[in-house]
Amino acid sequence: MDLLETTRTTTDLIERCFESRNTSCLKSSYPIPLRVTLYIILGVIIILTVCGNLLVTFSVAYFKQLHTPTNYLILSLAVSDLLLGIMVMFPGMIQTVESCWYFGDFFCKISLSSDVTLCTASILNLSFISVDRYYAVCQPLLYRSKISVNVVLIMILICWSISVILGFGMIFLKLNILGVEEFYYNHVVCEGGCVMFQSKMSSTVSTVISFYLPGIIMLCVYLKIFLVAQTQFRSIQIAGCVNSVKKSNTSQTKATKTLAIVMGVFLCFWTPFFVRIIIDPFISHSTPPTFIVTLLWLGYLNSAVNPIIYAFFYSWFRKAFKLLTSGNIFKSDISDTTLFTE
């Protein structure tokens, strides 16, 4: 009798995402105070991500003075962060707290594809921003001829094309489980689950293309920019150049430092997650799920931080924020407003 009651009690403690289905995933039930706390914390991150990047996107699109090649790349980066907040982070928050996916298999594929696509788009945008900064600082006389609006639009098109092909192609063509299909369908997949599972080959190739290679290139480019900027600064001091040259050099250097910080913060937030991705298949996918989710949300947090960096370093962003939140945009056309002096 005691053994029967113990067995029944143990069975009752096992919860499933869909109780009536034997193929359902197991569910982890968190205490209500913890669930409420998680919803508040993750909800705040999502609100900051969506509102902040929406403000950046609208500011660059609306104010004519911000229609520059560099800002178009910033706009593209903000759009990727904005879409991440809406399409990935919101359903991801519910899955994280409830420990189950309730939105169906098709939307799971859409969410996973969007996640890969938008993260790849972010780092490729940052890579093209580093190219823009290289010409602005290292070859200023060639900058306007090399980095035009048309060239930047081509960069953005290449960035999003590669990202969409990699993200949606990998998930919908099932390239992520190529070679490990039997293990995936027998031991991983279940109703109410939505996880990014990758084979050794898939994790290595995808992370090298979407993270490690662009990351290394960016670090090398910014190191080159730093060395050239130091040389230029010393040359200006020795030559005693006119104030206009000093001002122009200082402006470009400040912009480059700001965007280098954006790049550095991105790498700091996302590197732990990508290290986990490339290692996990080689250790039999033994990484604790809670640890994986924590690293993933650390990466997502980067999308909320970027607008804060702009607000801290860019005076034009602060002025645009004040104009937009004051409601002046609804009273008259203020698109020609001067946000900064050249």
Summary of the structure (lengths in Angstrom):
residues: 342
radius of gyration: 23.8
end to end distance: 84.5
largest distance: 94.6
contacts: 1025
relative contact order: 0.12
helix: 79%
strand: 2%
